[in-house]
Amino acid sequence: MKNGLSDSENELLALLSEECGEVVAIIGKIQRHGFDSHNPDEPDSLTNRVLLEKEIGHVRAAVYLLNEGQHVSEYRIRGAIRSKLEALMRRWLHVHDNIRLAKTVLDTESFS
């Protein structure tokens, strides 16, 4: 490939991209219809909350494979999580409960 990616790298990146897109799609549904809504044409279908949990799990699986294949660094990912939480607390989060949640995560989780 011209981009220098191996078949393995390309496949895993395609998987991550697809799963991230599915997370974005379900977030749109939640923002329109709510967490506990579901497909009205299928009364026994999963709620949007459950679908989001499922898709986040799929993203985590793709990240796990990228990490285990040594395409990305868990150490740098954890550092990025810490940096993002700190930045969110400083300038992005406005709802007090979310600021407190970010602080609690920073205080209780090890990101080193």
HUUR-V138565 format. One line per field, one symbol per residue. ss: DSSP state (A for helix, B for strand, O for the rest). psi: psi as a letter, one per 20 degrees, with the letter a starting at -180 (. if undefined). burial: + if it has 9 or more other C-alpha atoms within 8 Angstrom, else -. Layout:
# HUUR-V138565
ss: ???
psi: ???
burial: ???
This chain:
# HUUR-V138565
ss: OOOOOOAAAAAAAAAAAAAAAAAAAAAAAAAAAOOOOOOOOOOOOOOAAAAAAAAAAAAAAAAAAAAAOOOOOAAAAAAAAAAAAAAAAAAAOOOAAAAAAAAAAAAAOOOO
psi: qhijqrhgggghhggggghhhhggghgggghgirgjrrohinhjrqrhghhggghhhhghggggghghjkhrphghghhhgggggghghgihphpghhggggggghhiqok.
burial: ----+---++-++-++--++-++--++-++---++-+++-------+++-++--++-++--++-+++---------+++-++--+++++---+----++--++--+------
